[in-house]
Amino acid sequence: MFVLAQKGMQFVEKFIPMRHTDIRELFKFEKTPLNILVAFTTFVFLILFVIGATNYFIHGHHAYGVTREHPWGLMIAMYIFFVVSSTGLCIMSAIGHVFEVKVLEPFAKRAIHGALVTLLSGFVVIFLEIGHPFRMMIYNTISPGLTSAIWGMGVLYSLYLIFIVIEFFFLLRHDHKWAKRFGIFGLVVGVAAHSNLGAVFGFLVARPVANGIYYPLYFILSAMVTGCYLIFLMYGFKYKLNFPPEMQKTLVATAKILGLLLAILLFFEIWRMLTAIYGGMYDRSTTALHILKSAPFLVGEILLGILIPFFVILFSNGKAIKTLVFTSFTGMIGIFFMRYDLVHDTQLFPMQMLKTREYQLPPSFIEYTPSMNEIFIALGAIGIAITLYYIGDKILYLETDPD
């Protein structure tokens, strides 16, 4: 296996420039406490993933905490978390190298690399959530459901993967003409795929709290916020918070974009709740009031995901980039809660509540707790993303030209 991997890297080097072709270089890194902590944590996450995936293959969906009343759980939330991250990084990369905003060009390759890594990690998660993924791929082709948003999501994300792989290839070869062309295709298809993912929830007529135009637009906005957070985390870790002057300019510009996006996102959240409560539609307003009392929404989504990073940017004029690296970590925690709440809150209101009779007690909200198996796979997917990102960072030129 080691020899095959070595030969594979040498073969790839014929087409794209590589920093290292010796696979042993992957195991050489600066032994700082932070690096050792990240390496150990990633290794633990990967072990948990193996345990969770094995248990899933043995027991199927019985290994998950989902029920017939609450069929979507943590796995769907993690899938959305990863593909949102991928789309956000793709958009941020395109602003630089496709639309030629010079100050944002430095992170074009690294952002597309991150988009690939997070998309593949999302595919791993959804692979372990779908009961028969190979059967799905076959029947998606021979009997397409043209009116199904989920079918459209699968097709669009497959095309998106192809386009960003080709875009990344040309970026690594420094062929900016073709990279820009495929970057446009990747951006258009990625945005279409992501808004289509929002439509999976927006088309849920039986779930009034989600139904409507809100989610297709919200998904694009929150994706860009996620992309900004990940850029701060990637470069904060790369430079150990000691940013060179040119990178400081890039990150300050990114911070100002992030501040604007967070203000708009907060605006979206306020109107989402107001429109859900106003009018008194029983299932919609009751669910919205329940959400407003929940800690994951107030602390996770609003405080960690929006307010803390927004006020850091506001009071520092976007120049406190070291602080923003840490608040981007809390911001990503908030982004996770946005995805988890999206999936869970959509299913909070029991559909049979509308059919209750006088002699029946009205059922309570449907609560859901992820199983340990779901948690293991979710953490393992993060470990996979970190591992793939590290390998790419180690062997590819994500910043500096080979010359």
C-alpha positions as CSV (number, residue, x, y, z in Angstrom):
1,M,0.0,0.0,0.0
2,F,2.8,2.4,0.9
3,V,4.6,1.7,-2.4
4,L,1.4,2.1,-4.4
5,A,0.7,5.5,-2.7
6,Q,4.3,6.5,-3.5
7,K,4.0,5.5,-7.2
8,G,0.7,7.3,-7.4
9,M,2.1,10.6,-6.1
10,Q,5.0,10.4,-8.6
11,F,2.5,9.8,-11.4
12,V,0.4,12.8,-10.4
13,E,3.5,15.0,-10.3
14,K,3.8,14.6,-14.1
15,F,0.6,16.7,-14.4
16,I,0.7,19.1,-11.5
17,P,3.6,20.6,-9.5
18,M,4.0,19.0,-6.0
19,R,5.9,20.1,-2.9
20,H,6.7,16.6,-1.8
21,T,6.5,13.2,-3.6
22,D,7.9,11.2,-0.7
23,I,4.9,9.9,1.3
24,R,7.1,9.9,4.4
25,E,6.9,13.7,4.4
26,L,3.3,13.4,5.5
27,F,4.4,12.2,8.9
28,K,6.9,15.0,9.4
29,F,5.5,18.1,11.1
30,E,6.6,20.7,13.6
31,K,6.1,19.1,17.0
32,T,4.4,22.1,18.7
33,P,1.8,21.5,21.4
34,L,-1.0,22.7,19.1
35,N,0.1,20.5,16.2
36,I,0.4,17.4,18.5
37,L,-3.1,18.2,19.9
38,V,-4.6,18.5,16.5
39,A,-2.9,15.3,15.3
40,F,-4.0,13.3,18.3
41,T,-7.6,14.6,18.2
42,T,-7.8,13.8,14.4
43,F,-6.5,10.3,15.0
44,V,-9.1,9.7,17.8
45,F,-11.9,11.0,15.5
46,L,-10.8,8.6,12.7
47,I,-10.9,5.7,15.1
48,L,-14.4,6.7,16.2
49,F,-15.4,6.9,12.6
50,V,-14.3,3.4,12.0
51,I,-16.2,2.2,15.0
52,G,-19.4,4.1,14.0
53,A,-19.2,3.1,10.3
54,T,-18.7,-0.6,11.2
55,N,-21.6,-0.5,13.6
56,Y,-23.8,1.0,10.9
57,F,-22.9,-1.7,8.4
58,I,-23.8,-4.3,10.9
59,H,-27.0,-2.8,12.3
60,G,-28.1,-0.4,9.6
61,H,-30.3,2.6,10.7
62,H,-31.0,0.8,14.0
63,A,-27.6,2.2,15.0
64,Y,-29.0,5.7,14.7
65,G,-31.3,7.6,17.0
66,V,-33.8,8.6,14.3
67,T,-37.4,7.4,14.4
68,R,-40.3,7.2,12.0
69,E,-41.6,10.5,13.5
70,H,-38.1,12.1,13.3
71,P,-36.5,10.4,10.3
72,W,-33.7,13.0,9.7
73,G,-31.0,13.4,12.3
74,L,-27.4,14.3,13.0
75,M,-26.2,12.7,9.8
76,I,-28.3,15.0,7.6
77,A,-27.2,18.0,9.7
78,M,-23.5,17.0,9.2
79,Y,-24.0,16.5,5.5
80,I,-25.5,20.0,5.2
81,F,-22.7,21.4,7.4
82,F,-20.0,20.1,5.1
83,V,-21.7,21.0,1.8
84,V,-22.5,24.5,3.1
85,S,-18.8,24.9,3.9
86,S,-17.8,23.7,0.5
87,T,-20.1,26.1,-1.3
88,G,-19.0,29.0,0.9
89,L,-15.3,28.4,0.2
90,C,-16.1,28.1,-3.6
91,I,-17.9,31.4,-3.6
92,M,-15.0,33.2,-1.6
93,S,-12.5,31.7,-4.0
94,A,-14.4,32.8,-7.0
95,I,-14.6,36.4,-5.8
96,G,-10.8,36.4,-5.9
97,H,-9.7,34.5,-9.0
98,V,-12.9,34.5,-11.1
99,F,-14.1,38.1,-10.5
100,E,-10.5,39.3,-10.0
101,V,-10.9,41.1,-6.7
102,K,-7.1,41.3,-6.2
103,V,-7.1,41.6,-2.5
104,L,-8.8,38.2,-2.2
105,E,-6.8,36.3,-4.8
106,P,-4.2,34.9,-2.4
107,F,-6.5,32.3,-1.0
108,A,-8.0,31.1,-4.3
109,K,-6.2,27.7,-4.4
110,R,-6.5,27.0,-0.6
111,A,-10.2,27.8,-0.6
112,I,-10.9,25.5,-3.5
113,H,-8.9,22.8,-1.9
114,G,-11.0,23.3,1.3
115,A,-14.2,23.2,-0.9
116,L,-13.1,19.8,-2.3
117,V,-12.2,18.4,1.1
118,T,-15.5,19.5,2.8
119,L,-17.6,18.3,-0.1
120,L,-16.0,14.8,-0.1
121,S,-16.5,14.7,3.7
122,G,-20.1,15.5,3.2
123,F,-20.4,12.7,0.6
124,V,-18.9,10.3,3.1
125,V,-21.6,11.3,5.7
126,I,-24.5,11.0,3.3
127,F,-23.2,7.7,2.1
128,L,-23.6,6.3,5.6
129,E,-27.0,7.8,6.0
130,I,-28.6,6.5,2.8
131,G,-29.7,2.9,3.2
132,H,-28.6,1.8,-0.3
133,P,-26.2,4.5,-1.8
134,F,-25.2,2.5,-4.8
135,R,-28.8,1.6,-5.7
136,M,-29.5,5.3,-5.4
137,M,-26.8,6.2,-7.9
138,I,-28.1,3.6,-10.3
139,Y,-31.8,4.6,-10.1
140,N,-30.9,8.3,-10.1
141,T,-29.6,7.7,-13.6
142,I,-32.1,5.2,-15.1
143,S,-35.3,6.6,-13.5
144,P,-34.7,10.3,-12.6
145,G,-37.2,12.1,-10.5
146,L,-37.2,15.4,-12.3
147,T,-39.7,17.0,-9.9
148,S,-37.7,15.9,-6.8
149,A,-35.5,18.5,-5.1
150,I,-33.4,15.7,-3.6
151,W,-32.8,14.2,-7.0
152,G,-31.8,17.6,-8.3
153,M,-29.5,18.1,-5.3
154,G,-27.7,14.8,-6.1
155,V,-27.2,15.7,-9.8
156,L,-26.1,19.2,-9.2
157,Y,-23.6,18.4,-6.4
158,S,-22.1,15.7,-8.7
159,L,-21.6,18.2,-11.4
160,Y,-20.2,20.7,-8.9
161,L,-17.6,18.2,-7.7
162,I,-16.5,17.6,-11.3
163,F,-16.2,21.3,-12.1
164,I,-14.2,22.3,-8.9
165,V,-11.9,19.3,-9.4
166,I,-11.0,20.6,-12.9
167,E,-10.8,24.2,-11.6
168,F,-8.4,23.1,-8.9
169,F,-6.3,21.1,-11.4
170,F,-5.8,24.3,-13.6
171,L,-5.1,26.4,-10.5
172,L,-2.4,24.1,-9.5
173,R,-0.9,24.3,-13.0
174,H,-1.2,28.1,-12.9
175,D,-3.4,28.1,-16.0
176,H,-5.7,30.9,-14.8
177,K,-7.5,31.2,-18.1
178,W,-9.0,27.7,-17.9
179,A,-9.2,27.9,-14.1
180,K,-11.4,30.9,-14.4
181,R,-13.7,29.3,-17.0
182,F,-14.3,26.2,-14.9
183,G,-14.5,28.4,-11.8
184,I,-17.5,30.1,-13.3
185,F,-19.1,26.8,-14.1
186,G,-18.3,25.5,-10.6
187,L,-19.7,28.7,-9.0
188,V,-23.0,28.7,-11.0
189,V,-23.6,24.9,-10.4
190,G,-22.5,25.2,-6.8
191,V,-24.9,28.0,-6.0
192,A,-27.6,26.2,-7.9
193,A,-26.9,23.0,-5.9
194,H,-26.9,24.8,-2.6
195,S,-30.1,26.8,-3.2
196,N,-31.6,23.5,-4.4
197,L,-30.6,22.0,-1.0
198,G,-32.4,24.8,0.7
199,A,-35.4,24.0,-1.5
200,V,-35.5,20.5,-0.1
201,F,-36.7,22.2,3.1
202,G,-38.6,25.0,1.4
203,F,-40.7,22.6,-0.6
204,L,-42.0,20.9,2.5
205,V,-45.6,21.9,2.4
206,A,-46.4,19.6,5.3
207,R,-43.9,21.5,7.4
208,P,-45.1,25.1,7.5
209,V,-42.2,26.3,9.6
210,A,-39.8,25.5,6.7
211,N,-42.1,25.9,3.7
212,G,-41.4,29.0,1.6
213,I,-38.7,30.9,-0.2
214,Y,-36.6,31.6,2.9
215,Y,-34.2,28.6,2.9
216,P,-33.0,28.6,-0.7
217,L,-31.7,32.2,-0.1
218,Y,-30.6,31.7,3.5
219,F,-28.4,28.7,2.5
220,I,-26.4,30.9,0.1
221,L,-25.9,33.6,2.6
222,S,-24.9,31.3,5.4
223,A,-22.6,29.4,3.1
224,M,-20.6,32.6,2.5
225,V,-20.4,33.3,6.2
226,T,-19.1,29.7,6.7
227,G,-16.5,30.2,4.0
228,C,-15.2,33.3,5.7
229,Y,-14.9,31.5,9.0
230,L,-13.0,28.7,7.4
231,I,-10.6,31.0,5.7
232,F,-9.7,32.6,9.0
233,L,-9.2,29.2,10.6
234,M,-7.1,27.9,7.8
235,Y,-4.8,30.9,7.7
236,G,-4.7,31.3,11.5
237,F,-3.4,27.7,11.8
238,K,-1.0,28.1,8.9
239,Y,0.7,31.2,10.1
240,K,0.3,30.5,13.8
241,L,-1.3,34.0,14.1
242,N,1.8,35.7,12.8
243,F,0.4,37.0,9.6
244,P,2.7,38.7,6.9
245,P,1.6,42.2,5.8
246,E,0.0,41.1,2.5
247,M,-2.0,38.4,4.2
248,Q,-3.2,40.9,6.9
249,K,-4.7,43.0,4.1
250,T,-6.5,40.0,2.6
251,L,-7.9,38.9,6.0
252,V,-9.0,42.5,6.9
253,A,-10.9,42.7,3.6
254,T,-12.4,39.2,4.3
255,A,-13.4,40.4,7.8
256,K,-15.3,43.4,6.4
257,I,-17.1,41.2,4.0
258,L,-17.9,38.8,6.9
259,G,-19.2,41.7,9.0
260,L,-21.7,42.7,6.2
261,L,-22.8,39.1,5.7
262,L,-23.4,38.7,9.4
263,A,-25.5,41.8,9.6
264,I,-27.6,40.5,6.7
265,L,-27.8,37.1,8.3
266,L,-29.1,38.6,11.6
267,F,-31.7,40.5,9.5
268,F,-32.8,37.2,7.9
269,E,-33.1,35.5,11.3
270,I,-35.2,38.3,12.8
271,W,-37.6,38.3,9.9
272,R,-37.8,34.5,9.8
273,M,-39.1,34.4,13.3
274,L,-41.4,37.4,12.9
275,T,-43.1,36.0,9.8
276,A,-43.4,32.6,11.5
277,I,-45.1,34.0,14.6
278,Y,-47.2,36.7,13.0
279,G,-50.6,35.5,11.8
280,G,-50.9,32.8,14.4
281,M,-50.8,29.8,12.1
282,Y,-50.9,27.2,14.9
283,D,-48.2,24.7,13.9
284,R,-45.9,27.4,12.5
285,S,-46.1,30.0,15.2
286,T,-46.0,27.3,18.0
287,T,-42.9,25.8,16.6
288,A,-41.2,29.2,16.2
289,L,-42.0,30.2,19.8
290,H,-40.6,26.8,20.9
291,I,-37.4,27.5,18.9
292,L,-37.0,31.0,20.4
293,K,-36.8,29.4,23.9
294,S,-34.1,26.8,23.0
295,A,-30.5,27.2,24.0
296,P,-29.1,25.8,20.7
297,F,-30.8,28.6,18.8
298,L,-30.1,31.5,21.2
299,V,-26.6,30.5,22.3
300,G,-25.5,28.4,19.3
301,E,-26.9,30.1,16.3
302,I,-27.3,33.7,17.5
303,L,-24.6,34.3,20.1
304,L,-21.8,32.1,18.8
305,G,-22.7,32.0,15.2
306,I,-23.5,35.7,14.6
307,L,-23.2,38.2,17.4
308,I,-19.8,37.5,18.9
309,P,-17.9,37.6,15.5
310,F,-20.1,40.6,14.3
311,F,-19.2,42.7,17.3
312,V,-15.5,41.8,17.1
313,I,-15.5,43.1,13.5
314,L,-17.7,46.1,14.3
315,F,-15.6,47.4,17.2
316,S,-12.2,46.6,15.5
317,N,-13.2,47.7,12.0
318,G,-12.2,44.3,10.9
319,K,-8.5,44.7,12.0
320,A,-8.5,42.3,15.0
321,I,-7.7,39.3,12.8
322,K,-6.0,37.3,15.5
323,T,-9.2,37.6,17.6
324,L,-11.3,36.7,14.6
325,V,-9.4,33.4,14.2
326,F,-10.7,32.4,17.7
327,T,-14.2,33.8,17.1
328,S,-14.3,32.0,13.7
329,F,-13.9,28.7,15.7
330,T,-16.9,29.7,17.9
331,G,-18.6,30.8,14.7
332,M,-18.2,27.4,13.2
333,I,-19.8,25.9,16.3
334,G,-22.7,28.3,15.7
335,I,-22.8,27.2,12.1
336,F,-23.1,23.6,13.2
337,F,-26.0,24.5,15.4
338,M,-27.7,26.3,12.5
339,R,-27.6,23.1,10.5
340,Y,-28.6,20.9,13.4
341,D,-31.5,23.2,14.4
342,L,-32.6,23.4,10.8
343,V,-33.0,19.6,10.6
344,H,-34.4,19.2,14.1
345,D,-36.7,22.2,14.2
346,T,-38.3,21.3,10.9
347,Q,-39.5,18.0,12.5
348,L,-40.4,19.4,15.9
349,F,-44.1,19.8,15.3
350,P,-45.8,16.3,15.3
351,M,-47.8,16.0,12.1
352,Q,-50.5,13.9,13.8
353,M,-51.3,16.9,16.2
354,L,-53.7,18.2,13.6
355,K,-55.7,15.0,13.8
356,T,-56.1,14.8,17.6
357,R,-59.6,14.1,19.0
358,E,-61.2,15.5,22.1
359,Y,-60.5,12.5,24.2
360,Q,-56.8,12.4,23.2
361,L,-54.1,14.4,24.9
362,P,-52.3,16.6,22.4
363,P,-48.9,15.1,21.7
364,S,-45.8,17.0,22.8
365,F,-43.1,18.2,20.5
366,I,-40.9,15.5,19.0
367,E,-37.6,15.5,20.6
368,Y,-34.5,13.8,19.2
369,T,-31.2,12.8,20.7
370,P,-28.4,11.6,18.4
371,S,-27.1,8.1,19.2
372,M,-23.4,7.6,20.1
373,N,-23.0,5.9,16.7
374,E,-24.1,9.1,14.9
375,I,-21.8,11.2,17.1
376,F,-18.9,8.9,16.3
377,I,-19.5,9.2,12.5
378,A,-20.0,13.0,12.8
379,L,-16.7,13.5,14.6
380,G,-15.0,11.0,12.3
381,A,-16.1,13.0,9.3
382,I,-14.4,16.1,10.8
383,G,-11.3,13.9,11.2
384,I,-11.5,12.9,7.6
385,A,-11.8,16.6,6.5
386,I,-8.8,17.6,8.6
387,T,-6.7,14.6,7.3
388,L,-7.5,15.4,3.6
389,Y,-6.8,19.0,4.1
390,Y,-3.5,18.2,5.8
391,I,-2.4,15.9,3.0
392,G,-3.2,18.5,0.4
393,D,-1.4,21.2,2.3
394,K,1.6,19.0,2.7
395,I,2.1,17.8,-0.9
396,L,0.5,20.6,-3.0
397,Y,1.4,24.3,-3.7
398,L,-1.6,25.9,-2.2
399,E,0.1,29.3,-1.7
400,T,3.4,29.7,-3.4
401,D,4.2,29.2,-7.1
402,P,6.8,26.5,-7.7
403,D,9.1,29.1,-9.3
